[in-house]
Amino acid sequence: MRGMRKYRIRRTWLWLIAFMALITGLGLARTGYRFSGLWCGVALGLLFASLCRRSLLTAILVVAFGISVGWWRGSQYLDKLAGYQGLYHRKLTITAQALTDGVYGAHSQISFNASKIRLPDGETLKGQVQISGFGLNSVLEGDEVQVSGKLYPGYGAYQARLSFARLQLIRHHPSLVAEIRRRFAAGMQSALPEPLASFAMGLLIGQRTTLPATVKQDLLMVGLTHIIAVSGYNLTIILRASRGLLAQHSKRLSLAFSVSLTGTFLLLSGLSASIVRAAIVSMLSIYASYYGRSFKPLNLILFAAAVTTLANPVYLWSDISWYLSFLAFFGVMIVSPLLAARFPHRLHNSIIFQVALESVCAEFMTVPIILYAFGQMSFIGLVANVLVVALIPLAMLLTAVAGLSGMLAGAIAGWVSWPARLLLTYMLDVAHALARLPHIFVQNVSISLLQMLFLYAVVLLLVAGLWFKSKTKSGMITDKI
């Protein structure tokens, strides 16, 4: 211990510890024990007193501060959600603002997500609610709607849900961004035939409500459902591919294109939580690269995880998609580079090799949690990902061009969209052909929580082994004081 006092802990490791402590504190808040903000102030004061030395005591105080802030934030958020508890399984009338355009779902109900929930007595509720019901021909993003029905507990990131509700429009709130998104979707329908148009919208913004059930089943059986989900994974892949192509020619062009692409993606996807997560991770990485600096990938992932869970702790508590997103990030940003170092250097400049390897690593990292949560697995998922996912950046570019041509120049949209039509047809044909193979998809093979944690422990040990082989022995300790 006396020897340790002569050394300083790296700042990057202190940040890593802080992010992990924050997330741990948020998780502990789910136990229901309340935590006073006073302890956050005490921990912060002690931390400032020792921060300049960056000793082992500093690391301990960082842990204490991070856990106390996370626990306090989680406790505060639980108090805001407590208003739902007495309302479940009761009929009530609320007003809410639509977060998405309504789509027709099960039993011919129009379904949408909503926030800004207000009860008849004027009380407002935090969080989001899933609503399905009758009474309106359409619901547009931003519309204020009166909903009457029975409230039930929600799933994942949603605090509640109402089904078979009676809907009544209170007022429209027109949005230029939403109107542009709807015009783009209409342009895609003009430029491409079905099911290619719906598949293209799934690739770009995760819209899959109009996709035929047979196509959804094919994608599920071959492990390609993630390419039509708003997971942020597609944005991560295409940003990294564009940086690999353009950064060699012009750093400014690469940065400008990446920022524009991210802005367009956020515009079309409607600022979904997973796309915002992907944008945070990808843009920080690209920004650092532009100025010749680098973020530690693990720090970057944990930073995005800490920011998003501080904003909405429900992600950590019950949202499987949040875990899938960050496990995929881990595969793309950490596992993939470690494995790439084991391949011949000439392959590193190949965009197809890079995207294929990243896709396989992302798929590999998400398999245990998919088995735990959904109890299903595709034995041909890796093959399908190699054959299809490597082409996603090109497919997204071509479908965006097709959608814009249908939106702005419908007379020539058919000619402009034929490259997208060929590529999308190939991707769907591959999924359909592989889905016809016998015994490639199994269900009801769920694993326990303990088994899932064991699998991830094994993966972390393998990753740690690869990491230590590729690094020097400098570790987390740096210069002497």
Contacts in CASP RR format, 6 or more apart in sequence:
PFRMAT RR
TARGET T0000
AUTHOR 0000-0000-0000
METHOD contacts of the structure
MODEL  1
MRGMRKYRIRRTWLWLIAFMALITGLGLARTGYRFSGLWCGVALGLLFAS
LCRRSLLTAILVVAFGISVGWWRGSQYLDKLAGYQGLYHRKLTITAQALT
DGVYGAHSQISFNASKIRLPDGETLKGQVQISGFGLNSVLEGDEVQVSGK
LYPGYGAYQARLSFARLQLIRHHPSLVAEIRRRFAAGMQSALPEPLASFA
MGLLIGQRTTLPATVKQDLLMVGLTHIIAVSGYNLTIILRASRGLLAQHS
KRLSLAFSVSLTGTFLLLSGLSASIVRAAIVSMLSIYASYYGRSFKPLNL
ILFAAAVTTLANPVYLWSDISWYLSFLAFFGVMIVSPLLAARFPHRLHNS
IIFQVALESVCAEFMTVPIILYAFGQMSFIGLVANVLVVALIPLAMLLTA
VAGLSGMLAGAIAGWVSWPARLLLTYMLDVAHALARLPHIFVQNVSISLL
QMLFLYAVVLLLVAGLWFKSKTKSGMITDKI
1 56 0 8 1.000
4 55 0 8 1.000
4 56 0 8 1.000
5 55 0 8 1.000
5 56 0 8 1.000
5 481 0 8 1.000
6 480 0 8 1.000
6 481 0 8 1.000
7 55 0 8 1.000
7 477 0 8 1.000
7 478 0 8 1.000
7 479 0 8 1.000
7 480 0 8 1.000
7 481 0 8 1.000
8 53 0 8 1.000
8 54 0 8 1.000
8 55 0 8 1.000
8 477 0 8 1.000
8 478 0 8 1.000
8 479 0 8 1.000
8 480 0 8 1.000
8 481 0 8 1.000
9 54 0 8 1.000
9 55 0 8 1.000
9 56 0 8 1.000
9 58 0 8 1.000
9 59 0 8 1.000
9 476 0 8 1.000
9 477 0 8 1.000
9 478 0 8 1.000
10 54 0 8 1.000
10 475 0 8 1.000
10 476 0 8 1.000
10 477 0 8 1.000
10 478 0 8 1.000
11 54 0 8 1.000
12 296 0 8 1.000
12 299 0 8 1.000
13 59 0 8 1.000
13 476 0 8 1.000
14 54 0 8 1.000
14 58 0 8 1.000
14 59 0 8 1.000
14 62 0 8 1.000
15 299 0 8 1.000
15 303 0 8 1.000
16 296 0 8 1.000
16 298 0 8 1.000
16 299 0 8 1.000
16 302 0 8 1.000
17 59 0 8 1.000
17 62 0 8 1.000
17 63 0 8 1.000
18 62 0 8 1.000
18 65 0 8 1.000
18 66 0 8 1.000
19 299 0 8 1.000
19 302 0 8 1.000
19 303 0 8 1.000
19 305 0 8 1.000
19 306 0 8 1.000
20 302 0 8 1.000
21 62 0 8 1.000
21 63 0 8 1.000
21 64 0 8 1.000
21 65 0 8 1.000
21 66 0 8 1.000
21 67 0 8 1.000
21 70 0 8 1.000
22 66 0 8 1.000
22 67 0 8 1.000
22 69 0 8 1.000
22 70 0 8 1.000
22 306 0 8 1.000
22 309 0 8 1.000
22 310 0 8 1.000
23 70 0 8 1.000
23 302 0 8 1.000
23 305 0 8 1.000
23 306 0 8 1.000
23 309 0 8 1.000
23 316 0 8 1.000
24 66 0 8 1.000
24 67 0 8 1.000
24 70 0 8 1.000
25 66 0 8 1.000
25 67 0 8 1.000
25 68 0 8 1.000
25 69 0 8 1.000
25 70 0 8 1.000
25 71 0 8 1.000
25 74 0 8 1.000
26 70 0 8 1.000
26 71 0 8 1.000
26 73 0 8 1.000
26 74 0 8 1.000
26 309 0 8 1.000
26 310 0 8 1.000
26 313 0 8 1.000
26 316 0 8 1.000
27 70 0 8 1.000
27 71 0 8 1.000
27 74 0 8 1.000
27 313 0 8 1.000
27 316 0 8 1.000
27 317 0 8 1.000
28 67 0 8 1.000
28 70 0 8 1.000
28 71 0 8 1.000
29 35 0 8 1.000
29 70 0 8 1.000
29 71 0 8 1.000
29 72 0 8 1.000
29 73 0 8 1.000
29 74 0 8 1.000
29 75 0 8 1.000
29 77 0 8 1.000
29 78 0 8 1.000
29 313 0 8 1.000
30 74 0 8 1.000
30 78 0 8 1.000
30 313 0 8 1.000
30 316 0 8 1.000
30 317 0 8 1.000
32 75 0 8 1.000
32 78 0 8 1.000
33 75 0 8 1.000
34 75 0 8 1.000
35 68 0 8 1.000
35 71 0 8 1.000
35 72 0 8 1.000
35 74 0 8 1.000
35 75 0 8 1.000
36 72 0 8 1.000
37 68 0 8 1.000
37 72 0 8 1.000
39 68 0 8 1.000
39 72 0 8 1.000
40 65 0 8 1.000
40 68 0 8 1.000
40 69 0 8 1.000
40 72 0 8 1.000
41 68 0 8 1.000
43 61 0 8 1.000
43 64 0 8 1.000
43 65 0 8 1.000
43 66 0 8 1.000
43 68 0 8 1.000
43 69 0 8 1.000
44 65 0 8 1.000
46 61 0 8 1.000
46 64 0 8 1.000
47 58 0 8 1.000
47 61 0 8 1.000
47 62 0 8 1.000
47 64 0 8 1.000
47 65 0 8 1.000
50 57 0 8 1.000
50 58 0 8 1.000
50 61 0 8 1.000
51 58 0 8 1.000
53 481 0 8 1.000
55 481 0 8 1.000
70 310 0 8 1.000
73 310 0 8 1.000
73 313 0 8 1.000
74 313 0 8 1.000
77 126 0 8 1.000
77 312 0 8 1.000
77 313 0 8 1.000
77 314 0 8 1.000
78 313 0 8 1.000
80 126 0 8 1.000
81 126 0 8 1.000
81 127 0 8 1.000
81 159 0 8 1.000
81 314 0 8 1.000
83 123 0 8 1.000
83 125 0 8 1.000
84 125 0 8 1.000
84 151 0 8 1.000
84 153 0 8 1.000
84 159 0 8 1.000
84 160 0 8 1.000
87 151 0 8 1.000
87 160 0 8 1.000
88 151 0 8 1.000
88 152 0 8 1.000
88 153 0 8 1.000
88 160 0 8 1.000
89 150 0 8 1.000
89 151 0 8 1.000
89 152 0 8 1.000
90 150 0 8 1.000
90 151 0 8 1.000
91 148 0 8 1.000
91 149 0 8 1.000
91 150 0 8 1.000
91 151 0 8 1.000
92 119 0 8 1.000
92 120 0 8 1.000
92 148 0 8 1.000
92 149 0 8 1.000
92 150 0 8 1.000
92 151 0 8 1.000
93 120 0 8 1.000
93 146 0 8 1.000
93 147 0 8 1.000
93 148 0 8 1.000
93 149 0 8 1.000
94 117 0 8 1.000
94 118 0 8 1.000
94 119 0 8 1.000
94 120 0 8 1.000
94 129 0 8 1.000
94 146 0 8 1.000
94 147 0 8 1.000
95 117 0 8 1.000
95 118 0 8 1.000
95 144 0 8 1.000
95 145 0 8 1.000
95 146 0 8 1.000
95 147 0 8 1.000
95 170 0 8 1.000
96 114 0 8 1.000
96 115 0 8 1.000
96 116 0 8 1.000
96 117 0 8 1.000
96 118 0 8 1.000
96 129 0 8 1.000
96 131 0 8 1.000
96 144 0 8 1.000
96 145 0 8 1.000
96 147 0 8 1.000
97 114 0 8 1.000
97 115 0 8 1.000
97 116 0 8 1.000
97 142 0 8 1.000
97 143 0 8 1.000
97 144 0 8 1.000
97 145 0 8 1.000
97 173 0 8 1.000
98 112 0 8 1.000
98 113 0 8 1.000
98 114 0 8 1.000
98 139 0 8 1.000
98 140 0 8 1.000
98 141 0 8 1.000
98 142 0 8 1.000
98 143 0 8 1.000
98 144 0 8 1.000
98 145 0 8 1.000
99 112 0 8 1.000
99 113 0 8 1.000
99 114 0 8 1.000
99 115 0 8 1.000
99 128 0 8 1.000
99 141 0 8 1.000
99 142 0 8 1.000
100 112 0 8 1.000
100 113 0 8 1.000
100 141 0 8 1.000
100 270 0 8 1.000
101 112 0 8 1.000
101 138 0 8 1.000
101 139 0 8 1.000
101 140 0 8 1.000
101 141 0 8 1.000
101 178 0 8 1.000
101 182 0 8 1.000
102 110 0 8 1.000
102 111 0 8 1.000
102 112 0 8 1.000
102 138 0 8 1.000
102 139 0 8 1.000
102 140 0 8 1.000
103 110 0 8 1.000
103 111 0 8 1.000
103 112 0 8 1.000
103 209 0 8 1.000
103 210 0 8 1.000
104 110 0 8 1.000
104 111 0 8 1.000
104 209 0 8 1.000
105 111 0 8 1.000
105 132 0 8 1.000
105 209 0 8 1.000
106 132 0 8 1.000
107 164 0 8 1.000
108 134 0 8 1.000
109 132 0 8 1.000
109 133 0 8 1.000
109 134 0 8 1.000
109 163 0 8 1.000
109 164 0 8 1.000
110 132 0 8 1.000
110 133 0 8 1.000
110 134 0 8 1.000
110 135 0 8 1.000
110 136 0 8 1.000
110 137 0 8 1.000
110 138 0 8 1.000
110 139 0 8 1.000
110 167 0 8 1.000
111 130 0 8 1.000
111 131 0 8 1.000
111 132 0 8 1.000
111 133 0 8 1.000
112 131 0 8 1.000
112 139 0 8 1.000
113 128 0 8 1.000
113 129 0 8 1.000
113 130 0 8 1.000
113 131 0 8 1.000
113 158 0 8 1.000
114 128 0 8 1.000
114 129 0 8 1.000
114 130 0 8 1.000
114 131 0 8 1.000
114 145 0 8 1.000
114 147 0 8 1.000
115 127 0 8 1.000
115 128 0 8 1.000
115 129 0 8 1.000
116 124 0 8 1.000
117 124 0 8 1.000
117 125 0 8 1.000
117 127 0 8 1.000
117 129 0 8 1.000
118 124 0 8 1.000
118 125 0 8 1.000
119 125 0 8 1.000
125 159 0 8 1.000
126 159 0 8 1.000
127 158 0 8 1.000
127 159 0 8 1.000
127 312 0 8 1.000
127 314 0 8 1.000
128 157 0 8 1.000
128 158 0 8 1.000
128 159 0 8 1.000
129 154 0 8 1.000
129 158 0 8 1.000
129 159 0 8 1.000
129 160 0 8 1.000
129 161 0 8 1.000
129 162 0 8 1.000
130 154 0 8 1.000
130 155 0 8 1.000
130 158 0 8 1.000
130 160 0 8 1.000
130 161 0 8 1.000
130 162 0 8 1.000
131 145 0 8 1.000
131 147 0 8 1.000
131 161 0 8 1.000
131 162 0 8 1.000
131 165 0 8 1.000
131 167 0 8 1.000
132 161 0 8 1.000
132 162 0 8 1.000
132 163 0 8 1.000
132 164 0 8 1.000
132 165 0 8 1.000
133 162 0 8 1.000
133 163 0 8 1.000
133 164 0 8 1.000
133 165 0 8 1.000
133 166 0 8 1.000
133 167 0 8 1.000
134 164 0 8 1.000
134 165 0 8 1.000
134 166 0 8 1.000
134 167 0 8 1.000
135 166 0 8 1.000
135 167 0 8 1.000
135 168 0 8 1.000
136 145 0 8 1.000
136 167 0 8 1.000
136 168 0 8 1.000
136 169 0 8 1.000
139 145 0 8 1.000
139 167 0 8 1.000
139 169 0 8 1.000
140 172 0 8 1.000
140 178 0 8 1.000
141 175 0 8 1.000
141 178 0 8 1.000
141 270 0 8 1.000
142 172 0 8 1.000
142 173 0 8 1.000
142 175 0 8 1.000
142 178 0 8 1.000
143 169 0 8 1.000
143 170 0 8 1.000
143 171 0 8 1.000
143 172 0 8 1.000
143 173 0 8 1.000
144 169 0 8 1.000
144 170 0 8 1.000
144 171 0 8 1.000
144 172 0 8 1.000
144 173 0 8 1.000
145 167 0 8 1.000
145 168 0 8 1.000
145 169 0 8 1.000
145 170 0 8 1.000
146 167 0 8 1.000
146 168 0 8 1.000
146 169 0 8 1.000
146 170 0 8 1.000
147 162 0 8 1.000
147 165 0 8 1.000
147 166 0 8 1.000
147 167 0 8 1.000
147 168 0 8 1.000
148 165 0 8 1.000
148 166 0 8 1.000
148 168 0 8 1.000
149 162 0 8 1.000
149 164 0 8 1.000
149 165 0 8 1.000
149 166 0 8 1.000
150 162 0 8 1.000
150 163 0 8 1.000
151 160 0 8 1.000
151 161 0 8 1.000
151 162 0 8 1.000
152 160 0 8 1.000
152 161 0 8 1.000
152 162 0 8 1.000
152 163 0 8 1.000
153 159 0 8 1.000
153 160 0 8 1.000
153 161 0 8 1.000
154 160 0 8 1.000
154 161 0 8 1.000
155 161 0 8 1.000
155 318 0 8 1.000
156 314 0 8 1.000
156 318 0 8 1.000
156 319 0 8 1.000
156 320 0 8 1.000
156 321 0 8 1.000
157 273 0 8 1.000
157 312 0 8 1.000
157 314 0 8 1.000
157 315 0 8 1.000
157 318 0 8 1.000
157 319 0 8 1.000
157 321 0 8 1.000
157 322 0 8 1.000
159 314 0 8 1.000
177 267 0 8 1.000
177 270 0 8 1.000
178 270 0 8 1.000
180 267 0 8 1.000
181 205 0 8 1.000
181 267 0 8 1.000
181 268 0 8 1.000
181 270 0 8 1.000
183 407 0 8 1.000
184 268 0 8 1.000
184 403 0 8 1.000
184 404 0 8 1.000
184 407 0 8 1.000
185 201 0 8 1.000
185 207 0 8 1.000
186 407 0 8 1.000
187 403 0 8 1.000
187 405 0 8 1.000
187 406 0 8 1.000
187 407 0 8 1.000
187 410 0 8 1.000
187 413 0 8 1.000
188 197 0 8 1.000
188 200 0 8 1.000
188 201 0 8 1.000
188 399 0 8 1.000
188 402 0 8 1.000
188 403 0 8 1.000
188 406 0 8 1.000
188 407 0 8 1.000
189 197 0 8 1.000
190 406 0 8 1.000
190 407 0 8 1.000
190 410 0 8 1.000
190 413 0 8 1.000
191 197 0 8 1.000
191 402 0 8 1.000
191 403 0 8 1.000
191 405 0 8 1.000
191 406 0 8 1.000
191 410 0 8 1.000
191 413 0 8 1.000
191 414 0 8 1.000
191 416 0 8 1.000
191 417 0 8 1.000
191 420 0 8 1.000
192 200 0 8 1.000
192 399 0 8 1.000
192 402 0 8 1.000
192 403 0 8 1.000
192 417 0 8 1.000
192 420 0 8 1.000
192 421 0 8 1.000
192 424 0 8 1.000
193 421 0 8 1.000
194 210 0 8 1.000
194 212 0 8 1.000
195 211 0 8 1.000
195 212 0 8 1.000
195 215 0 8 1.000
195 428 0 8 1.000
196 420 0 8 1.000
196 421 0 8 1.000
196 424 0 8 1.000
196 425 0 8 1.000
196 428 0 8 1.000
198 207 0 8 1.000
198 208 0 8 1.000
198 210 0 8 1.000
198 211 0 8 1.000
198 212 0 8 1.000
198 215 0 8 1.000
199 211 0 8 1.000
199 215 0 8 1.000
199 228 0 8 1.000
199 424 0 8 1.000
199 427 0 8 1.000
199 428 0 8 1.000
200 395 0 8 1.000
200 399 0 8 1.000
200 402 0 8 1.000
200 403 0 8 1.000
200 420 0 8 1.000
200 424 0 8 1.000
201 207 0 8 1.000
201 208 0 8 1.000
201 210 0 8 1.000
202 208 0 8 1.000
202 211 0 8 1.000
202 227 0 8 1.000
202 228 0 8 1.000
203 227 0 8 1.000
203 228 0 8 1.000
203 234 0 8 1.000
203 392 0 8 1.000
203 395 0 8 1.000
203 396 0 8 1.000
203 399 0 8 1.000
204 234 0 8 1.000
204 265 0 8 1.000
204 268 0 8 1.000
204 269 0 8 1.000
204 396 0 8 1.000
204 399 0 8 1.000
204 400 0 8 1.000
205 230 0 8 1.000
205 265 0 8 1.000
205 268 0 8 1.000
205 269 0 8 1.000
205 270 0 8 1.000
206 228 0 8 1.000
206 229 0 8 1.000
206 230 0 8 1.000
206 269 0 8 1.000
208 216 0 8 1.000
208 228 0 8 1.000
208 229 0 8 1.000
211 228 0 8 1.000
215 428 0 8 1.000
215 431 0 8 1.000
216 225 0 8 1.000
217 435 0 8 1.000
218 428 0 8 1.000
218 431 0 8 1.000
218 432 0 8 1.000
218 435 0 8 1.000
219 225 0 8 1.000
219 227 0 8 1.000
219 228 0 8 1.000
219 431 0 8 1.000
220 376 0 8 1.000
220 378 0 8 1.000
220 441 0 8 1.000
221 378 0 8 1.000
221 434 0 8 1.000
221 435 0 8 1.000
221 440 0 8 1.000
221 441 0 8 1.000
222 378 0 8 1.000
222 380 0 8 1.000
222 381 0 8 1.000
222 384 0 8 1.000
222 431 0 8 1.000
222 434 0 8 1.000
222 435 0 8 1.000
222 440 0 8 1.000
222 441 0 8 1.000
223 363 0 8 1.000
223 378 0 8 1.000
223 380 0 8 1.000
223 381 0 8 1.000
223 384 0 8 1.000
223 385 0 8 1.000
224 381 0 8 1.000
224 384 0 8 1.000
224 385 0 8 1.000
224 388 0 8 1.000
224 389 0 8 1.000
224 431 0 8 1.000
226 233 0 8 1.000
226 324 0 8 1.000
226 328 0 8 1.000
226 362 0 8 1.000
226 363 0 8 1.000
226 366 0 8 1.000
227 233 0 8 1.000
227 234 0 8 1.000
227 388 0 8 1.000
227 389 0 8 1.000
227 392 0 8 1.000
229 321 0 8 1.000
230 269 0 8 1.000
230 272 0 8 1.000
230 274 0 8 1.000
230 275 0 8 1.000
231 274 0 8 1.000
231 278 0 8 1.000
231 321 0 8 1.000
231 324 0 8 1.000
231 325 0 8 1.000
231 328 0 8 1.000
232 274 0 8 1.000
232 275 0 8 1.000
232 277 0 8 1.000
232 278 0 8 1.000
232 325 0 8 1.000
233 278 0 8 1.000
233 325 0 8 1.000
233 328 0 8 1.000
233 332 0 8 1.000
233 362 0 8 1.000
234 392 0 8 1.000
234 396 0 8 1.000
235 262 0 8 1.000
235 265 0 8 1.000
235 275 0 8 1.000
235 278 0 8 1.000
235 279 0 8 1.000
235 282 0 8 1.000
236 278 0 8 1.000
236 281 0 8 1.000
236 282 0 8 1.000
236 328 0 8 1.000
236 329 0 8 1.000
236 332 0 8 1.000
237 332 0 8 1.000
237 355 0 8 1.000
237 358 0 8 1.000
237 359 0 8 1.000
237 389 0 8 1.000
237 392 0 8 1.000
237 393 0 8 1.000
238 261 0 8 1.000
238 392 0 8 1.000
238 393 0 8 1.000
238 396 0 8 1.000
238 397 0 8 1.000
239 258 0 8 1.000
239 261 0 8 1.000
239 262 0 8 1.000
239 282 0 8 1.000
239 283 0 8 1.000
239 286 0 8 1.000
240 282 0 8 1.000
240 332 0 8 1.000
240 354 0 8 1.000
240 355 0 8 1.000
240 358 0 8 1.000
241 351 0 8 1.000
241 354 0 8 1.000
241 355 0 8 1.000
241 393 0 8 1.000
242 254 0 8 1.000
242 257 0 8 1.000
242 258 0 8 1.000
242 261 0 8 1.000
242 393 0 8 1.000
243 254 0 8 1.000
243 258 0 8 1.000
243 286 0 8 1.000
243 289 0 8 1.000
244 254 0 8 1.000
244 351 0 8 1.000
244 354 0 8 1.000
245 351 0 8 1.000
246 253 0 8 1.000
246 254 0 8 1.000
246 257 0 8 1.000
247 254 0 8 1.000
247 289 0 8 1.000
251 289 0 8 1.000
251 290 0 8 1.000
252 290 0 8 1.000
254 286 0 8 1.000
254 290 0 8 1.000
255 286 0 8 1.000
255 287 0 8 1.000
255 290 0 8 1.000
258 282 0 8 1.000
258 283 0 8 1.000
258 286 0 8 1.000
259 283 0 8 1.000
262 279 0 8 1.000
262 282 0 8 1.000
262 283 0 8 1.000
263 279 0 8 1.000
264 400 0 8 1.000
265 275 0 8 1.000
265 279 0 8 1.000
266 275 0 8 1.000
266 276 0 8 1.000
266 279 0 8 1.000
269 275 0 8 1.000
273 308 0 8 1.000
273 312 0 8 1.000
273 315 0 8 1.000
273 322 0 8 1.000
274 321 0 8 1.000
274 322 0 8 1.000
274 325 0 8 1.000
276 308 0 8 1.000
277 304 0 8 1.000
277 308 0 8 1.000
277 322 0 8 1.000
277 325 0 8 1.000
277 326 0 8 1.000
278 325 0 8 1.000
278 329 0 8 1.000
280 303 0 8 1.000
280 304 0 8 1.000
280 307 0 8 1.000
280 308 0 8 1.000
281 300 0 8 1.000
281 301 0 8 1.000
281 304 0 8 1.000
281 329 0 8 1.000
281 333 0 8 1.000
284 295 0 8 1.000
284 300 0 8 1.000
284 303 0 8 1.000
284 304 0 8 1.000
285 295 0 8 1.000
285 297 0 8 1.000
285 300 0 8 1.000
285 333 0 8 1.000
288 294 0 8 1.000
288 295 0 8 1.000
297 333 0 8 1.000
297 334 0 8 1.000
297 337 0 8 1.000
298 334 0 8 1.000
300 333 0 8 1.000
301 326 0 8 1.000
301 329 0 8 1.000
301 330 0 8 1.000
301 333 0 8 1.000
301 334 0 8 1.000
304 326 0 8 1.000
304 329 0 8 1.000
305 326 0 8 1.000
308 315 0 8 1.000
308 322 0 8 1.000
309 315 0 8 1.000
309 316 0 8 1.000
309 322 0 8 1.000
315 322 0 8 1.000
316 322 0 8 1.000
320 369 0 8 1.000
320 373 0 8 1.000
323 369 0 8 1.000
324 366 0 8 1.000
324 369 0 8 1.000
324 370 0 8 1.000
327 362 0 8 1.000
327 365 0 8 1.000
327 366 0 8 1.000
327 369 0 8 1.000
328 362 0 8 1.000
328 365 0 8 1.000
328 366 0 8 1.000
330 365 0 8 1.000
331 358 0 8 1.000
331 361 0 8 1.000
331 362 0 8 1.000
331 364 0 8 1.000
331 365 0 8 1.000
332 358 0 8 1.000
332 361 0 8 1.000
332 362 0 8 1.000
334 463 0 8 1.000
335 361 0 8 1.000
335 364 0 8 1.000
335 365 0 8 1.000
335 463 0 8 1.000
336 354 0 8 1.000
336 357 0 8 1.000
336 358 0 8 1.000
336 361 0 8 1.000
338 463 0 8 1.000
338 466 0 8 1.000
338 467 0 8 1.000
338 470 0 8 1.000
339 357 0 8 1.000
339 361 0 8 1.000
339 466 0 8 1.000
340 347 0 8 1.000
340 348 0 8 1.000
340 354 0 8 1.000
340 357 0 8 1.000
341 470 0 8 1.000
343 353 0 8 1.000
343 357 0 8 1.000
347 353 0 8 1.000
348 354 0 8 1.000
351 393 0 8 1.000
352 390 0 8 1.000
355 389 0 8 1.000
355 390 0 8 1.000
355 392 0 8 1.000
355 393 0 8 1.000
356 385 0 8 1.000
356 386 0 8 1.000
356 389 0 8 1.000
356 390 0 8 1.000
359 385 0 8 1.000
359 386 0 8 1.000
359 389 0 8 1.000
359 390 0 8 1.000
360 382 0 8 1.000
360 385 0 8 1.000
360 386 0 8 1.000
363 381 0 8 1.000
363 382 0 8 1.000
363 385 0 8 1.000
364 382 0 8 1.000
364 459 0 8 1.000
365 459 0 8 1.000
367 377 0 8 1.000
368 447 0 8 1.000
368 452 0 8 1.000
368 455 0 8 1.000
368 456 0 8 1.000
368 459 0 8 1.000
369 452 0 8 1.000
370 376 0 8 1.000
370 377 0 8 1.000
371 377 0 8 1.000
371 445 0 8 1.000
371 446 0 8 1.000
371 447 0 8 1.000
371 452 0 8 1.000
372 446 0 8 1.000
372 447 0 8 1.000
372 448 0 8 1.000
372 449 0 8 1.000
372 451 0 8 1.000
372 452 0 8 1.000
374 446 0 8 1.000
375 443 0 8 1.000
375 444 0 8 1.000
375 445 0 8 1.000
375 446 0 8 1.000
375 447 0 8 1.000
376 441 0 8 1.000
376 442 0 8 1.000
376 443 0 8 1.000
376 444 0 8 1.000
376 445 0 8 1.000
377 441 0 8 1.000
377 442 0 8 1.000
377 445 0 8 1.000
378 384 0 8 1.000
378 440 0 8 1.000
378 441 0 8 1.000
379 439 0 8 1.000
379 440 0 8 1.000
379 441 0 8 1.000
379 442 0 8 1.000
380 434 0 8 1.000
380 437 0 8 1.000
380 440 0 8 1.000
380 441 0 8 1.000
383 434 0 8 1.000
384 430 0 8 1.000
384 431 0 8 1.000
384 434 0 8 1.000
387 430 0 8 1.000
388 427 0 8 1.000
388 430 0 8 1.000
388 431 0 8 1.000
391 423 0 8 1.000
391 426 0 8 1.000
391 427 0 8 1.000
394 423 0 8 1.000
395 420 0 8 1.000
395 423 0 8 1.000
395 424 0 8 1.000
395 427 0 8 1.000
398 417 0 8 1.000
398 419 0 8 1.000
398 420 0 8 1.000
398 423 0 8 1.000
399 420 0 8 1.000
399 424 0 8 1.000
401 416 0 8 1.000
401 417 0 8 1.000
401 420 0 8 1.000
402 413 0 8 1.000
402 416 0 8 1.000
402 417 0 8 1.000
402 420 0 8 1.000
402 421 0 8 1.000
403 413 0 8 1.000
403 417 0 8 1.000
405 412 0 8 1.000
405 413 0 8 1.000
405 414 0 8 1.000
405 416 0 8 1.000
405 417 0 8 1.000
406 413 0 8 1.000
406 416 0 8 1.000
406 417 0 8 1.000
409 416 0 8 1.000
434 440 0 8 1.000
435 441 0 8 1.000
447 455 0 8 1.000
END
